[in-house]
Amino acid sequence: MKMNCFRCCVAKEESFHKKTLKKSNQEQKNNKSQSSFDNLSLKTDSSRRKYIAEEIAKLGKGNISAEIFSYLELKIATQNFNNDRLLGEGGFGRVYKGHIESKNLDVAVKQLDRNGFQGTREFLVEVLILSLLLHPNLVNLVGYCSDGDQRILVYEYMPNGSLEDHLLETSPDRKPLDWDTRMKIAEGAAKGLEYLHEKANPPVIYRDFKASNILLDENFNPKLSDFGLAKLGPTGDKSHVSTRVMGTYGYCAPEYASTGQLTAKSDVYSFGVVFLEMITGRRVIDTSKPSEEQDLVLWAQPLFRNKKKFHLMVDPLLEGKYPRKGLYQALAIAAMCLQNEASVRPLISDVVTALAFLAGNKKKDEDEEEAALDTPKTPLQSNTDNIGTSEASVDT
């Protein structure tokens, strides 16, 4: 079946399940808390700050270490939110570079759009997740501000910006990412998802995996950011979470876009899209290209089946500097993640294992590569032997 283009709704989250990031079967208590939360829009600005602080403390069960900043402190830190300090902007609002003098610390200050209680839901989700879940591949939350109707998040500053900056918005004065760095970034980003899916309890579905949300430190180590759309995953005997479809056009898994049924495999699909962007240097949707090449996934599907055309998929900015076997492995991983059927996609932990193999390999001559490929493989790595056949190709 041919995968059709689809547009994900970018409206705000319709509900925020008030559960801690620990297992709880107290559904009645949660429903009561949800009802209270829905009335947030009726509160005065003067009472919202106190309410938010109380909610964060209650839901975080005393484990929230993020500092509470005043709006004045952040105005000073960003020189009154000066446009010269603007790092980026999007549907969520704007991000500025700031400096906290008392800590001698550079930070990224994200000022959310002031659009009522729906913005507050996303705000609470992000504060809770980034405070309760700590991992080297998740961005660190320094603090937040909820003065009046302000909703501001303060993160650690990531000096190399986003993956999008280096991959999809390149300029003549910026050196393209080499193959090894791309594999290193892919591995780290997958590890972040693995932590959310398989280590967090209950699991968390990220739901907004894309190049602009992968931030890079001074050594190009990746960290996932922007958790406003994150959702607690299914627990017990539940196979999925039903929710309003949200995300970014081109990155949403087809079954989620059509049914609203969300699983961890939805994130795996999004990872496959971004990984394909990393291999090809192409945007998932690019209307400047010929019509048959505007949708990256649809363009790649027939190429996945023909090894003789693999070289056509590689980012020209790499100038041929990549290991041939490494390319085969990378395309196999991308193809498996992009399967139309969610059940056929690999677990993110299998993706991490396969990427660790790739990220650890420097460019070698053909004999060395063949020897490396003789080592025991994960089930996902074994599928690379079938790339170019129906077993490893994306459904059409």
C-alpha positions as CSV (number, residue, x, y, z in Angstrom):
1,M,0.0,0.0,0.0
2,K,1.4,3.3,-0.9
3,M,2.0,5.7,2.0
4,N,0.1,8.9,1.4
5,C,1.3,12.4,2.6
6,F,-0.4,13.4,5.7
7,R,-0.6,16.6,7.8
8,C,-0.3,16.3,11.6
9,C,-2.4,18.7,13.6
10,V,-0.2,21.2,15.3
11,A,-2.9,22.3,17.8
12,K,-2.0,22.2,21.5
13,E,-2.4,19.0,23.6
14,E,-6.0,18.4,24.6
15,S,-5.3,16.9,27.9
16,F,-2.4,16.3,30.3
17,H,-2.6,13.1,32.4
18,K,-1.7,14.1,35.9
19,K,0.4,11.2,36.8
20,T,3.9,11.2,38.3
21,L,6.6,9.4,36.4
22,K,6.1,6.5,38.8
23,K,3.5,3.8,38.3
24,S,0.1,4.6,39.8
25,N,-3.2,2.8,39.6
26,Q,-5.1,5.6,41.4
27,E,-7.1,6.6,38.3
28,Q,-9.9,8.2,40.4
29,K,-7.5,10.5,42.1
30,N,-5.9,11.4,38.7
31,N,-9.3,12.2,37.2
32,K,-10.1,14.5,40.1
33,S,-6.7,16.3,39.7
34,Q,-7.4,16.6,35.9
35,S,-10.7,18.4,36.7
36,S,-8.9,20.8,38.9
37,F,-6.3,21.5,36.3
38,D,-8.9,22.2,33.6
39,N,-10.1,25.1,35.7
40,L,-6.7,26.8,35.6
41,S,-7.9,29.2,32.9
42,L,-10.5,30.6,35.3
43,K,-7.9,31.6,37.9
44,T,-6.5,35.1,38.1
45,D,-2.9,35.8,37.0
46,S,-1.9,36.4,40.6
47,S,-3.0,33.0,41.6
48,R,-1.6,31.0,38.7
49,R,2.0,31.3,39.7
50,K,1.2,29.8,43.1
51,Y,-1.0,27.2,41.6
52,I,1.6,26.1,39.1
53,A,4.3,25.9,41.8
54,E,1.9,23.8,43.9
55,E,1.1,21.5,41.0
56,I,4.8,21.0,40.1
57,A,5.6,20.2,43.7
58,K,2.7,17.8,44.1
59,L,3.1,16.0,40.8
60,G,6.9,15.9,41.2
61,K,6.5,14.5,44.8
62,G,9.3,16.8,46.1
63,N,11.8,15.7,43.4
64,I,11.8,18.9,41.3
65,S,15.2,20.5,41.5
66,A,14.6,23.2,38.9
67,E,15.1,26.7,40.2
68,I,12.2,29.2,40.1
69,F,13.3,32.4,38.4
70,S,11.5,35.8,38.4
71,Y,10.6,37.5,35.2
72,L,12.9,40.3,36.1
73,E,15.9,38.0,36.5
74,L,15.3,36.6,33.0
75,K,14.8,40.0,31.5
76,I,18.3,40.9,32.9
77,A,19.8,37.6,31.7
78,T,18.6,38.1,28.1
79,Q,19.1,41.9,28.0
80,N,15.3,42.4,28.0
81,F,14.8,39.6,25.5
82,N,17.0,41.3,23.0
83,N,16.6,40.2,19.4
84,D,20.3,40.1,19.1
85,R,20.2,37.2,21.5
86,L,17.5,35.3,19.7
87,L,18.6,31.7,19.0
88,G,15.4,30.4,17.3
89,E,11.7,30.5,17.2
90,G,8.7,28.4,16.3
91,G,5.2,27.6,17.1
92,F,6.1,27.2,20.8
93,G,7.6,30.7,21.1
94,R,11.1,32.1,21.1
95,V,14.5,31.0,22.5
96,Y,17.1,33.5,23.6
97,K,20.6,33.1,24.9
98,G,21.0,34.4,28.4
99,H,23.5,34.6,31.2
100,I,22.7,34.0,34.9
101,E,25.1,36.3,36.6
102,S,24.7,34.8,40.1
103,K,25.6,31.4,38.7
104,N,28.1,32.6,36.0
105,L,26.1,30.3,33.7
106,D,25.1,30.7,30.0
107,V,21.5,29.4,29.4
108,A,18.9,29.1,26.7
109,V,15.7,30.9,27.7
110,K,12.5,29.6,26.0
111,Q,9.6,32.0,26.3
112,L,6.4,30.2,25.5
113,D,3.5,31.8,23.7
114,R,1.1,33.2,26.3
115,N,-2.1,31.4,25.1
116,G,-3.9,30.4,28.3
117,F,-4.1,27.1,30.1
118,Q,-3.2,25.0,27.1
119,G,0.2,26.5,27.0
120,T,0.4,25.9,30.7
121,R,-0.2,22.2,30.1
122,E,2.8,21.9,27.8
123,F,4.8,24.0,30.3
124,L,4.0,21.6,33.1
125,V,4.8,18.5,31.0
126,E,8.2,19.9,30.2
127,V,9.1,20.9,33.7
128,L,8.0,17.6,35.1
129,I,9.7,15.4,32.5
130,L,13.0,17.2,32.4
131,S,13.1,17.4,36.2
132,L,12.2,13.8,36.9
133,L,14.0,12.1,34.0
134,L,17.8,12.7,33.9
135,H,20.0,11.3,31.1
136,P,23.1,12.5,29.2
137,N,21.1,12.7,26.0
138,L,18.2,14.8,27.4
139,V,18.7,18.5,27.8
140,N,19.1,19.7,31.4
141,L,16.4,22.0,32.8
142,V,18.0,24.8,34.9
143,G,14.7,26.4,36.0
144,Y,11.5,28.0,35.0
145,C,9.4,31.2,35.5
146,S,5.6,31.4,35.8
147,D,5.2,35.1,36.9
148,G,1.7,36.3,35.8
149,D,0.9,34.8,32.4
150,Q,4.6,34.2,31.6
151,R,5.7,30.7,30.9
152,I,9.4,30.5,30.5
153,L,11.8,27.5,30.6
154,V,15.5,27.9,31.2
155,Y,17.8,25.2,29.8
156,E,21.5,24.6,29.7
157,Y,23.0,26.4,26.7
158,M,24.0,24.2,23.8
159,P,26.8,26.0,21.9
160,N,26.5,24.1,18.6
161,G,22.8,24.8,18.2
162,S,20.6,22.1,16.7
163,L,21.2,19.3,14.3
164,E,19.0,21.2,11.8
165,D,21.5,24.1,11.8
166,H,24.3,21.9,10.8
167,L,22.5,19.5,8.5
168,L,19.6,21.3,6.8
169,E,20.5,25.0,7.1
170,T,24.2,24.9,6.1
171,S,26.1,27.9,4.9
172,P,29.4,28.3,3.0
173,D,31.2,29.3,6.3
174,R,30.0,26.2,8.2
175,K,31.8,22.9,7.7
176,P,29.4,20.0,6.9
177,L,29.0,17.2,9.4
178,D,31.2,14.3,8.5
179,W,30.0,10.7,8.4
180,D,31.4,9.7,11.9
181,T,29.8,12.8,13.6
182,R,26.5,12.0,12.0
183,M,26.6,8.4,13.3
184,K,27.6,9.7,16.7
185,I,24.7,12.1,16.8
186,A,22.2,9.4,15.6
187,E,23.4,7.0,18.3
188,G,23.1,9.6,21.1
189,A,19.7,10.7,20.0
190,A,18.5,7.1,19.9
191,K,19.9,6.6,23.4
192,G,17.7,9.4,24.6
193,L,14.7,7.8,23.1
194,E,15.7,4.4,24.5
195,Y,15.8,6.0,28.0
196,L,12.3,7.5,27.5
197,H,10.8,4.2,26.1
198,E,12.5,1.5,28.2
199,K,14.0,3.1,31.3
200,A,11.5,5.6,32.4
201,N,8.6,4.2,34.5
202,P,6.0,4.6,33.1
203,P,7.4,5.0,29.6
204,V,7.4,8.3,27.9
205,I,6.6,8.8,24.2
206,Y,8.5,11.9,22.9
207,R,6.1,12.6,20.0
208,D,8.2,15.4,18.4
209,F,11.4,13.9,17.3
210,K,12.9,16.1,14.6
211,A,16.3,17.7,13.7
212,S,15.5,21.0,15.2
213,N,14.8,19.4,18.6
214,I,18.2,17.6,18.7
215,L,20.6,20.0,20.3
216,L,24.4,19.7,20.2
217,D,27.0,20.6,22.8
218,E,30.5,21.8,22.2
219,N,31.6,18.2,21.3
220,F,28.5,17.6,19.1
221,N,27.0,15.3,21.7
222,P,23.2,15.3,21.1
223,K,20.5,16.1,23.6
224,L,16.7,15.9,23.0
225,S,14.8,19.1,23.8
226,D,11.3,20.5,23.7
227,F,9.1,18.0,25.6
228,G,5.9,19.9,25.5
229,L,4.2,17.3,23.4
230,A,5.6,14.3,25.3
231,K,3.0,11.7,26.5
232,L,3.0,9.0,29.1
233,G,3.1,5.7,27.2
234,P,0.7,2.7,27.7
235,T,1.1,0.5,30.8
236,G,-0.1,-2.9,31.9
237,D,-2.0,-4.7,29.1
238,K,-2.7,-1.5,27.1
239,S,-1.1,-1.5,23.6
240,H,-1.4,2.2,22.9
241,V,-2.4,5.6,24.0
242,S,-5.3,7.3,22.2
243,T,-4.8,11.0,21.8
244,R,-5.2,13.9,19.5
245,V,-2.8,13.8,16.6
246,M,0.0,16.3,17.1
247,G,3.5,16.7,15.8
248,T,5.3,18.0,12.8
249,Y,4.3,17.4,9.2
250,G,6.4,14.6,7.7
251,Y,7.7,13.1,10.9
252,C,4.5,11.5,12.3
253,A,4.1,7.7,11.9
254,P,1.3,6.9,9.4
255,E,-0.8,4.8,11.9
256,Y,-0.7,7.6,14.5
257,A,-1.6,10.2,11.9
258,S,-4.6,8.2,10.7
259,T,-5.9,6.8,14.1
260,G,-4.5,8.8,16.9
261,Q,-3.2,5.6,18.5
262,L,0.3,6.4,19.9
263,T,3.0,3.9,20.8
264,A,6.8,3.9,21.2
265,K,7.0,2.7,17.6
266,S,5.6,6.1,16.5
267,D,8.8,7.6,17.8
268,V,10.9,4.9,16.0
269,Y,9.3,6.0,12.8
270,S,10.2,9.6,13.5
271,F,13.7,8.6,14.2
272,G,13.9,6.8,10.9
273,V,12.8,10.0,9.1
274,V,15.5,12.1,10.9
275,F,18.2,9.4,10.3
276,L,17.3,9.4,6.6
277,E,17.7,13.2,6.6
278,M,21.1,12.7,8.2
279,I,22.2,10.3,5.5
280,T,20.9,12.3,2.6
281,G,21.2,15.9,3.7
282,R,17.6,16.4,2.5
283,R,14.6,17.7,4.4
284,V,11.7,15.4,4.9
285,I,9.5,17.8,2.9
286,D,11.2,20.1,0.5
287,T,8.9,21.9,-2.0
288,S,11.9,23.4,-3.8
289,K,12.7,20.1,-5.3
290,P,11.0,18.4,-8.3
291,S,7.6,17.0,-7.4
292,E,8.8,13.4,-7.2
293,E,11.5,14.3,-4.8
294,Q,9.6,16.6,-2.4
295,D,8.6,13.9,0.1
296,L,11.9,12.3,1.3
297,V,10.4,9.0,2.5
298,L,8.4,8.5,-0.8
299,W,11.5,9.4,-2.8
300,A,13.7,6.9,-0.8
301,Q,11.3,3.9,-1.0
302,P,12.3,2.6,-4.4
303,L,16.0,3.4,-3.8
304,F,16.0,1.2,-0.7
305,R,15.5,-1.8,-3.0
306,N,18.4,-1.2,-5.3
307,K,22.0,-1.3,-4.0
308,K,23.3,0.1,-7.2
309,K,21.5,3.4,-6.4
310,F,22.5,3.7,-2.8
311,H,25.2,6.2,-3.6
312,L,22.4,8.5,-5.0
313,M,21.0,8.8,-1.5
314,V,24.1,10.1,0.2
315,D,24.5,13.8,1.1
316,P,26.7,15.3,-1.7
317,L,28.4,17.4,1.0
318,L,30.1,14.3,2.3
319,E,32.1,14.3,-1.0
320,G,32.2,10.5,-1.0
321,K,33.9,10.3,2.4
322,Y,31.9,7.5,4.0
323,P,32.4,3.7,4.4
324,R,30.4,1.7,1.8
325,K,29.4,-1.0,4.3
326,G,28.5,1.6,6.8
327,L,26.2,3.2,4.3
328,Y,24.5,-0.2,3.8
329,Q,24.0,-0.6,7.5
330,A,22.7,3.0,8.0
331,L,20.2,2.7,5.1
332,A,19.0,-0.7,6.5
333,I,18.3,0.9,9.9
334,A,16.4,3.8,8.3
335,A,14.4,1.4,6.1
336,M,13.4,-0.8,9.1
337,C,12.4,2.2,11.2
338,L,10.2,3.5,8.3
339,Q,8.1,0.4,7.9
340,N,4.5,1.3,7.4
341,E,3.4,-1.4,9.9
342,A,4.4,-0.4,13.4
343,S,4.8,-4.0,14.6
344,V,7.5,-4.6,12.0
345,R,9.7,-1.7,13.2
346,P,12.5,-2.5,15.6
347,L,12.6,-1.5,19.2
348,I,14.7,1.6,19.8
349,S,17.1,-0.5,21.9
350,D,17.9,-2.6,18.8
351,V,18.4,0.6,16.9
352,V,20.9,1.8,19.6
353,T,22.8,-1.5,19.4
354,A,23.1,-1.3,15.6
355,L,24.1,2.4,15.7
356,A,26.8,1.7,18.4
357,F,28.3,-0.6,15.9
358,L,28.2,2.0,13.2
359,A,29.4,4.9,15.3
360,G,32.4,2.9,16.5
361,N,33.6,2.2,13.0
362,K,36.0,4.7,11.3
363,K,36.4,4.6,7.6
364,K,38.4,1.5,6.7
365,D,39.5,-0.3,3.6
366,E,37.2,-3.0,2.3
367,D,38.9,-5.9,4.0
368,E,38.7,-4.3,7.4
369,E,35.0,-3.6,6.9
370,E,34.3,-7.1,5.9
371,A,36.1,-8.5,8.9
372,A,34.1,-6.1,11.2
373,L,30.8,-7.3,9.7
374,D,31.7,-10.9,10.6
375,T,31.2,-10.1,14.3
376,P,27.9,-11.3,15.9
377,K,25.0,-9.2,14.9
378,T,21.8,-8.0,16.5
379,P,18.5,-9.0,14.8
380,L,18.4,-5.5,13.3
381,Q,22.0,-5.7,12.0
382,S,21.2,-9.0,10.4
383,N,18.5,-7.3,8.3
384,T,21.2,-5.3,6.6
385,D,22.1,-8.4,4.7
386,N,18.6,-8.1,3.1
387,I,18.7,-4.5,2.2
388,G,17.6,-4.1,-1.4
389,T,15.1,-6.9,-0.9
390,S,11.5,-7.0,0.3
391,E,12.6,-8.0,3.8
392,A,14.3,-4.7,4.6
393,S,12.5,-2.3,2.3
394,V,9.8,0.2,3.1
395,D,6.3,-1.0,2.2
396,T,4.8,0.4,-0.9
